[in-house]
Amino acid sequence: MFAQIIAARIIIGISTGFSTGPSSVYTAEIAHPKIRGRLVVLGSCSIATGIMLIYMLGFFIPTNWRLISGIACGISVAATILLSFIPESPNWLASKGRIDEAEKSLRLFKGLPRVGSFTNPELSNEITHLQHQSRTRNEQNETVMDKLTRPEVYKPMGIMIGFFAFQQFCGIFIVIVYAVSFSQAAGVNLDPFLCAVLIGATRLVATFGIMFVLDSVGRRIPTMLSGFSMAVCMFSLMIYTKYYADTLTWIPVTLILLFVLCSTIGLLTIPFTLLGEMYPANARGLASGITLSVAFTLTFVVVKLYPTFIDAFGHNNLFLFFGVMSLLSMVYVYFLVPETKGKTLKEIGEMFRKKSIVDVKEGYLRVDVEN
């Protein structure tokens, strides 16, 4: 079955790439700024729930991977059917010049009648903004390179690629993907499949927790706290495996669960939250796609090379590396990652613009009002 499994993994990888970016972007576009953070994190909650389910199936059905694959297939089919009932976002509809449909979609997400004269000032302002946004896009007719050379696109893209790089090199996905073998390497004496279930449960609980506080505390503070706490866990795990291995066996499992908990409140979830917030509307799909392509490439490299690095450098040195990268991520967020809490997508885009929003292009002055 090796060839079939590899082919299936390739197909799953492609579908994951297709779905991850649009889910964050879609949620950010339909959500009110006051609740946007928690709604975007809800996607991470769904992912954590799925991983937890697979861990549990692996624990209860450890010898029948075909049955587990069949259950996962059923979930995918159900998701595909349910997606057909979800309306397009108002921003996307407006970008295609479908203003009437955009208004209906906007009314739906605001809980208003989809047709009729009932309206409110906020709805009127958003509809006017969507109309203006659609006209501006049609007038600009920008190429891909035009979009990528705008400061409100390349600046946040650079920040987000760096952010995702730290996410990968802190060892978060190593722990998730190699939950069983990583636990054994750290000296955990529990059933490794049970430890994987505990890791999944910890991630799920932490994701739900951060979902309810993210719009109150913002994005920067949880991420910096996450980086510092993860570093403490990795440094402690390094010390334990070097000097206290096979004693006090509850320590490694506690440190691993704390690491998962701390990563979930920041570095694991916040980059995906910011993915739908940082880019202007007319480049959001392009920029988020490029960012995720780089992020998933790094994921592939890190996950693929982990066993090789274990053989070359040993577990202790990798624990040290993960701890150092976690500390550096805290510094990176402090100096480079902006706070987006409570800001509209338009306001976020304006943070990255040049001091003057009037620039000269092809012999005439163009005022850039794209959000």
Disulfide bonds with the S-S distance in Angstrom:
none
